[in-house]
Amino acid sequence: MSGQQNVQRPLDALGKAINSPVLIKLKGEREFRGILKSFDLHMNLVLNDAEELEKGEIMRRLGTVLIRGDNIVYISP
């Protein structure tokens, strides 16, 4: 049982990323970067200072955005 103390649930890891920069990849090869402000059980995310990226380059600055969880491929801190 002691080996299970280090096991985290996915939402626990996401909770540790609150107020930190994250990189979000969506279906359709779209990427966004911003400060994670909040999330819910469906992994809907609110990002502040969000930027849309294409091939690692900033395409446009968006400010505050809501990203729907069912479009997310991955979230990277």
C-alpha positions as CSV (number, residue, x, y, z in Angstrom):
1,M,0.0,0.0,0.0
2,S,2.8,2.4,0.6
3,G,3.6,2.4,-3.1
4,Q,0.2,3.9,-3.8
5,Q,0.9,7.1,-1.9
6,N,2.6,8.7,-4.8
7,V,-0.2,7.9,-7.3
8,Q,-2.1,11.0,-8.4
9,R,-5.4,11.4,-10.1
10,P,-5.3,13.5,-13.3
11,L,-7.3,16.3,-11.8
12,D,-4.9,16.5,-8.8
13,A,-2.1,17.1,-11.3
14,L,-4.1,19.7,-13.1
15,G,-4.9,21.4,-9.7
16,K,-1.2,21.8,-9.0
17,A,-0.9,23.8,-12.3
18,I,-3.4,26.5,-11.3
19,N,-1.9,30.0,-11.8
20,S,1.0,28.4,-13.9
21,P,1.7,28.6,-17.6
22,V,0.4,25.6,-19.6
23,L,0.5,24.4,-23.2
24,I,-2.8,22.9,-24.5
25,K,-3.0,20.9,-27.7
26,L,-6.5,20.5,-29.2
27,K,-7.9,18.3,-31.9
28,G,-7.2,19.6,-35.3
29,E,-3.5,20.4,-34.4
30,R,-4.4,23.7,-32.7
31,E,-2.2,24.8,-29.7
32,F,-2.8,27.4,-27.0
33,R,-0.5,28.7,-24.3
34,G,-1.6,30.7,-21.2
35,I,-2.0,30.8,-17.5
36,L,-4.4,28.1,-16.1
37,K,-7.0,29.9,-13.9
38,S,-9.6,27.2,-13.4
39,F,-11.0,23.9,-14.6
40,D,-13.9,21.6,-13.9
41,L,-14.6,17.9,-13.8
42,H,-15.1,17.8,-17.6
43,M,-11.6,19.4,-18.0
44,N,-13.1,22.6,-19.4
45,L,-10.3,25.1,-18.8
46,V,-10.1,28.9,-18.4
47,L,-6.8,30.4,-19.5
48,N,-5.7,34.0,-19.0
49,D,-3.2,35.7,-21.3
50,A,-3.9,33.0,-23.9
51,E,-2.0,32.9,-27.2
52,E,-2.8,30.7,-30.2
53,L,0.3,29.0,-31.5
54,E,1.2,27.6,-34.9
55,K,4.4,25.6,-35.2
56,G,5.6,27.1,-31.9
57,E,5.1,30.7,-33.1
58,I,2.5,33.1,-31.7
59,M,-0.3,33.6,-34.3
60,R,-2.6,35.8,-32.1
61,R,-3.1,36.9,-28.6
62,L,-6.5,36.2,-27.2
63,G,-6.6,37.2,-23.6
64,T,-9.0,35.1,-21.5
65,V,-10.4,32.0,-23.1
66,L,-12.6,29.0,-22.2
67,I,-11.4,25.8,-23.8
68,R,-13.9,22.9,-23.9
69,G,-12.5,19.7,-22.4
70,D,-13.7,17.3,-25.1
71,N,-11.4,19.1,-27.6
72,I,-8.2,18.7,-25.6
73,V,-5.6,16.1,-26.7
74,Y,-3.1,17.0,-24.0
75,I,-2.1,19.6,-21.3
76,S,1.5,20.2,-20.6
77,P,2.8,22.4,-17.7
